[in-house]
Amino acid sequence: LYGADKNSETDPLVLLVMRRADFMERIAHKISPYDERLQQEAYLSALLSLAHIPQGMDARSFMSGVAVGPAIRDAVVSHSGQLGTLLMVAECVERGGFPTYAQIADLCSDGRPGALLDGLYL
């Protein structure tokens, strides 16, 4: 799906998707430090979020052929659910923006949404 080009140079899409995956995994860890499943699903959602591009497909069509759970599928296709919110936050930060308070509050169950992004970088 991703890889080096014919000159063995890393594709910029690969760099973006790897940075996104790392960022989402770290946010998931801050949300729930002991929930490895959430962390893994966040990472995989990020990887799959751009996988349709090199295939020349839209996300919905691409994901119809990928065997993943509904939470990952919903995140990638419609940015819904907790993973979808994580994906929207990552995309917002990639564009140099700031996630909305509502997005952060939706992810943060401890009542301290401001602390969620503390110490994180993209």
C-alpha positions in Angstrom: 0.0 0.0 0.0 2.7 2.4 1.0 6.4 2.4 0.3 9.4 3.8 -1.4 9.3 5.0 -5.0 11.5 3.6 -7.8 14.5 5.7 -6.6 14.1 4.1 -3.1 13.0 7.5 -1.7 10.3 7.5 0.9 7.0 8.7 -0.4 5.7 11.9 1.4 2.3 10.1 1.9 4.2 7.4 3.9 5.8 10.0 6.1 2.4 11.7 6.7 0.6 8.4 7.5 3.3 7.2 9.9 3.3 10.5 11.7 -0.5 10.4 11.9 -0.4 6.9 13.2 2.1 7.7 15.9 0.2 10.8 17.0 -3.1 9.0 17.2 -1.6 6.1 19.1 -0.1 8.6 21.6 -3.4 10.4 22.1 -5.1 7.0 22.6 -2.5 6.2 25.2 -3.2 9.5 27.1 -7.0 8.8 26.9 -6.7 5.3 28.2 -3.1 4.2 29.2 -4.0 0.6 29.9 -6.3 0.0 26.8 -3.8 -1.5 24.3 -6.7 -2.4 22.0 -7.7 1.3 21.7 -4.1 2.3 21.0 -3.7 -0.4 18.3 -7.0 0.5 16.7 -6.0 4.2 16.7 -2.7 3.3 15.0 -4.4 1.1 12.4 -7.2 3.7 11.7 -4.5 6.2 10.9 -2.6 3.9 8.6 -5.8 3.0 6.8 -7.1 6.6 6.6 -4.9 7.4 3.6 -4.5 3.9 2.1 -7.2 4.5 -0.5 -5.2 7.3 -2.2 -2.5 5.3 -3.9 -5.1 2.8 -4.9 -7.1 5.5 -6.7 -10.3 4.7 -4.8 -12.5 6.6 -2.3 -12.2 5.5 1.3 -15.6 3.7 1.4 -14.8 1.6 -1.6 -11.3 0.8 -0.4 -12.5 -0.1 3.1 -15.2 -2.5 1.8 -12.4 -4.8 0.8 -10.5 -4.6 4.2 -11.3 -6.9 7.0 -11.4 -4.7 10.1 -13.9 -4.0 12.9 -16.7 -1.5 12.6 -15.0 1.1 14.8 -12.0 1.3 12.5 -14.2 1.2 9.3 -16.5 4.0 10.7 -13.5 6.1 11.6 -11.9 5.9 8.2 -15.1 6.1 6.1 -17.1 8.7 8.0 -14.9 10.0 10.9 -17.4 8.7 13.4 -17.0 7.2 16.8 -14.1 7.8 19.2 -11.5 6.7 16.6 -13.1 9.0 14.0 -12.8 11.9 16.5 -9.2 11.0 17.0 -8.7 11.0 13.3 -10.3 14.5 13.0 -8.0 15.8 15.7 -5.0 14.4 14.0 -6.0 15.9 10.6 -6.7 19.3 12.2 -3.3 19.4 13.8 -1.6 18.3 10.5 -3.2 21.4 8.9 -1.7 23.6 11.6 -5.1 24.1 13.3 -6.4 23.5 16.8 -9.0 20.9 17.6 -12.3 22.2 18.9 -13.0 22.0 22.6 -15.9 19.7 21.9 -13.7 17.2 20.0 -11.2 17.2 22.8 -13.9 16.9 25.5 -15.5 13.9 23.6 -12.2 12.1 23.9 -11.4 13.0 27.4 -13.3 11.1 30.1 -11.3 12.5 33.1 -12.9 16.0 32.8 -9.6 17.6 31.9 -9.7 18.0 28.1 -7.1 20.7 28.1 -4.5 18.2 29.4 -5.1 15.8 26.5 -2.7 17.4 24.1 -0.1 18.6 26.6 3.3 17.4 25.7 2.2 15.9 22.4 3.6 16.9 19.1 2.9 15.8 15.5 
